[in-house]
Amino acid sequence: MALSVELQSRTVLPYRQDESAGSSRAAGASGQPVFQARRVCQGSAKRQEQNLRKGVLGRKVGLSKVPGIVPSFDPVCGNSRWSMKAVSAPPAKSKDYLPPPEDSATGWEAGLIGVERRINHALTDFVVILLDAFYADRHYARFYVLETIARVPYFSYVSVLHMYESFGWWRRADYIKVHFAESWNELHHLLIMESLGGDRRWIDRFLAQHVAVVYYLLCCIIYLVSPRMAYHLMECVETHAYHTYDSFLATFGDKLKTKPAPEVAVKYYTEGDLYMFDEFQTAATPGVRRPKIENLYDVFVNVRDDEGEHCKTMRACQTAGSISSPHQDTPVLPGDLCSGVVECSTTAVSAADRFLKHGVPIDDTL
C-alpha cells in the first residue's frame, strides 16, 4: 500500500510498504488500497511555529502499526497522534518496488547494515546541527550550502564507476547515466539558489566549497567499500533536504507566491528537452511529471519534489541491480553485479565471458 504522511494539511514524502512478502507496486495501481496518515497536533501553536522556523519536521510514522492511531512525539507538533484514513489515488503505472536491504538481511549482514545506518544518521545529524547553528535565519544561504554539498556524492559515484569501467571490473552505463542526471538536477538547484543571492557572502562560499571537497573524498571511500552504505547516506541527506524545503514552503508560502520565478528555473523545468529531467526519476514513468512555474513558490515546490525523487532512487540503489535508466528497457551488455572494490576486482571477467554466460553467441571468426 502507499502511505502519504501529512503534517496538518501539508503532504510529506510518500513511503511505500507492502503487507505481504515480495515487491509492492506504485500507489493506486492494480486497485490496491491507498491510506493517508494525518497528524493531529496536541502541542501549542507557539511551539509549532518556533520549530517550523528551524526547518524541523516530524519523525516518520511507524508504518508497522497502521492503520489505526499511533501515539508519538514530534519536534514540531509536540505531543501528537496519527490518524489513518483511506483516500483515493489516481491510477499510476505499476513499477516493481524493492524493499530496503535490511528487510531481507539476516545474521552478520543485518548487524552490519545496522552499524552503517547508525553511522549515516550520526553524520547527517551532525551536519544538520551545524546548518541550524550557522543558518537559522538565512534561508537562501542555507540552501546554497545544502545544494553545493548535496550534489557531491553523485560526482563520487560516477568517479568510482568510471574507474571500475576503465579496469573492466563492472559495466553498468545506466547507473552512470542516472547518477549524472541526478547531479545535473542538483546543479540547477544550485543555480537557482545562486540567482537568489545564496552565495553572496565569501564565508558561505568558502564553507560550502571546502566541505564539498572533503565530502567528495569521504563518499568515494565509502562507495568503494560499501555502495549500500553510500546510497543510504545520500538517502538521509536527500530526506533532510526534502523536509527542509517542505518546512520553508509551509512557513513562507504566501510570500513566495508574490515573487517571480528565477529565469534559470523557468528554463530548466519548462523549456527545451526534458530528457535529463526524466532520467533521475527512476521511480516515475518518463514524461509524466511536467512542472508548472508561475512564481517562486512553484520553484520551491518542484525543488522539494525533486529531492523526494532522489530519495526514492537512492533507496532503490541500496539493492544491487534494482535500478536502470528510465529510458532503457534492456541492458546493453548482460553483466554480473558486484559490490565494493574488493568484490569487483576479484570477480571480474571479460565481456566475452559475460556474453557467453548469458547465452549470447560470439562469432570471432573471419
N, C-alpha and C positions, 0 to 999 in steps of 0.2 A: 504494500500500500504506500501511498505518498503522504507525507506529513508536512504541512506548511505551518510553521510556528509564527504566531503573531504576538507582538507586544502592543497591547491596546488595539489600535486599528492598523498597525504597520506590519506589512509582510516581511518576514525574515527568511534567510536562506533555506530552501527546501531540502529536507533529508528524506531518503527513501529507505524503506525496510520491508522485507518480505517475511510473512509469518511462517512460511514453510521453507524447507531446505531448497537449495539451489538459487538461481538468479531470479531477481524481481524484474518488473517491467516499468516503463515510463508511466508517469502519473496519468490516470484517466484512460489508459489503454486497456483493451480487452475486457471492458466492463468491470474492472476492479474497483472496489470502494475507495473513495478518497476522503480522508479525515482532515480536519483543521483544528489545531490547538490554539486556544486563546488564553492569554494570561489575564487573570483577574487580580489587579493590583490592590494590595491592602496597606502599602506604605503611604507616607504623607506625600502630598503633591510637591512640597518643597524639596524633599529628598530625591524624588524622581527627577525634578528639573536639574538639581545640582549634579547628579550622576550622569544625566544625558549630556550635559555640557562637557563632561570629562571624556566623552566618547566611549562610555562603558555600556555594554549590552548584557543581557541576562545569560545565564548558563543554559545550555541546550536541555530541552525536556528529556526526561528518561523515557525513551521510546518503548522499553520493555514493559512499562507499567500502564500503557494506554491501550484502549480507550478507558476513560474514567477521569477522576480528578487527582492530580498529583501535587501534594504539598511540596513547596520548595522555597528557598530564599534566593532572591535576586538582587544584585547590587544596584539596579536601577529602581526596581519596584519595592524593595524591602520584602516584607512578608507577602507571599502571594500564593496562588494556586493555579493549576492548569485545568481548563475545561475543554473537553473534546466534543466535536460535533461533525456529522457527515456533511460534506459540501459537494457541489457538482464541479466537474472539471472538464475543459474542452478535450476532445479526443487528441491523442498525440501518437506519433509513430512509435511503435514498440522498439525499444533498444535494450539488449541484454545489459543488466547491471550487476556487476560482480561485488560481493560483499568485501569489506576490508579484510586484509590478510589475517588479522588477529582472530577473526571469527572461525577460521578453519585450522589455525595453528595449534599444535599440542606439544607437550614436553618442553625441551630446552628452547625450541623456536618460539613458543608462546612467551617464555620468560625473557628471551632476547628482545622480542617486539615490545614487551612492556618496558624494558630499560630504554629502548630507543624512544618510545613515546614520552617517558618522563623527562629525558634529556631535552627533547624538542620543545616540550611545554615549558620547561625551565628557561631555555634560551629565549623563546618567544615572550614569556612573561617579563624577563629582564629587559628586553628591548622596549616593550610596551611601557614599563615603569620609566625608562629614560625619556621616551617620547612624551609621556604625560608630564614629566618634570620640566622639560625644556619647551614644550609647545602646547601648554594648557589652553592658551587663548589665541594662538597664532595658527589658525587652521590651514591656510594655504601653504605656509612654510612646512607645517607637519606633513601635508600631503606630498609636497615636493620631496622631502626626505624619504617618506614612505615609498614613493614610486621609484626614486633613484635606487633604493635598496632592493625593492621587490622584484625588479627585472633581472637582477644579477644571477640568481640561481639558474635561469634559463640559459644564460651565457655559459655557465659552468657545465650544464648537462650537454649542450651542443659541443663544447670543447672536448669533453671526455668521450662522447660518442664518435667524434671525428677521429680521435686517437685510436679507438677500437677499430674503426673502418680502415684507417691507414695501416694498421698491423694485421688486418684480415681476421680479427677476432670475432667480430659481430657486425652484422649488416642489417640495420633497421632504419632505412631512409625516412619512413613515415614518422618515427619518433623525432628525428631531427627536424622534419618539416613542421610538426605540431609545436615543438618547443620554440622554433624560430618564430612561428606565428604568435605564440604567447609573448615572446619578447617584443615583437612588433606592436602588439596591443598595448603592452606596458609602456613602450616608448611614447605612444600617443597620449597615454595618461600623463606621462611626464611633461610632454609638450603643452598639454592643457594647463597643468599646474604652473609651468613657467610663464605661460601667457597671462596668468592671474597674479603674477608677481611673487610666486612662492620662493624663487631663488634670489630675491633682491639683496639679501644680506650675505656678506662674504662668509661669515661664520657658519651659516646654514649650508652653503655650497661646500665648504671645507669639511664639515662634519659628514655630510651625506656621501661625498666622493671618497673619502678615506675609509669610512666604514664599509662602503661598497667594495673596495679593493680587498679588504680583509675578509669580508663575507664571501667574495668570489673564491678565494683560496680555500676557505673553510668548506664551501659547498662542493668544490672539486674533490677534496679529500673524502668527504662523507659519501659522495656519489661513487667514488672509486671503491670504497669499502662496502657500502650498503645503499644501492639505489632506493630501496624501500624506505629507509630512514630519511634520505634526502627528499624524497617526494612527500613524505609525511610532514617534514619540517616546513616545506613550502605550502602544504595544505593549511598548517597552523597560521602562517603569515598571511595567506590569502583570506582565511576566515576572519582574522583580525581586521584586515583591510575592508572586507565586506561590512562588518559590524560598525566600523568607524564611519564609513560613508553613510550607512543607514541612520546612525545617530545624528550625523550632520544634517541630513535631509529632514529628519523629524524636528530638529531644533530651528533650522534657518530656512525651511522650505518656502515660506511666504516671501521672504526677502529675495531668495534665489529666483523666484518666478518673475520678478520685476527686472532682472538683469539680463542683458543679451548674452547669447552663447558665443564663446571664442570661435574665430574663423577656423582654427585648426580642428576643433571638434566637429563643426558642421561638415567640413571636407572629409574627415575620416569616417564619420558614421553614415553619411547620406550620399556622398558623391563618389563617382568612379567605380572601379572594380572592387567588390567586397569579398573577393576570394579569400584573402588573408584574414578578414574579419570572421568568416565562417570556419576557417581552418582550426583555430584554437578551441572551438566549442565542440569537443568530441562527444558530448552527451546530447547534442541537438542535431536536428536534420538541417543540412545546408540550405540557406535561403529562407528559413522560417522566420528568424529574428531580423527585423528591419527597423532600426530605431527611428524615432522622430526627434528632431532637435529644434525646439522653438525658443528656448530660453536656457539660462544657466541651470535651472532646476532639472531640466531634461538631460543635460550633460552629466550631472552627478548621478542621476538615476541610472544612466547607461554605464557609467564607470563602476557604480556599485554592482550592477548586474553582470558586468564583465568579470569582476572578482568572484562572483558566485560560480560562473562557468569555469574559471580557473580552479576553484575548489573541487568541482566535480572531476575535472581532468586529472588533477593531482591525486585524488582518491583512487581513480581507476588505474593510474600508473603504478600504484603500490602492489598490484597483482600483475606479475610479469606477463607481457603479451596480451593484455586486456584492452589496449587501445590501438587504433590505427587512424590514419588520416581520414577525415570525413569525406574527402573526395576520391578515395581509393578503396575499392571493394575487395581487391585481391592483391596479395603481396607480389612485388616484382620478383623476388627470389625467396623460395621457401628456405628458411634458415632456422637454426636452433637458437633458443634464448639462453642467456647466461646472466648472472647477477654478480657484479663486482669484478674487480680487475683480476683477482686470483682465478676465479672460475672461468672467466672469459679467456684468459691467456693459456690455461691448461687444457681446455676442451676445444680449442679452435681447430677447425678442419677446413679444407679447401672448399671453394664454391662448387667445384665439380662434385665433390663428395656429398655436399648438401643436396645438389640436384638429384643425384642417384639415390640418396636416402629417401627422397620424397617421390621416387618413381618417375622422374623427368629424364628422358633419354638424352644422351650426349653423343653427337657424331663428330669425332675428332679425326676422321679420315679425309684424305684429299682426293 
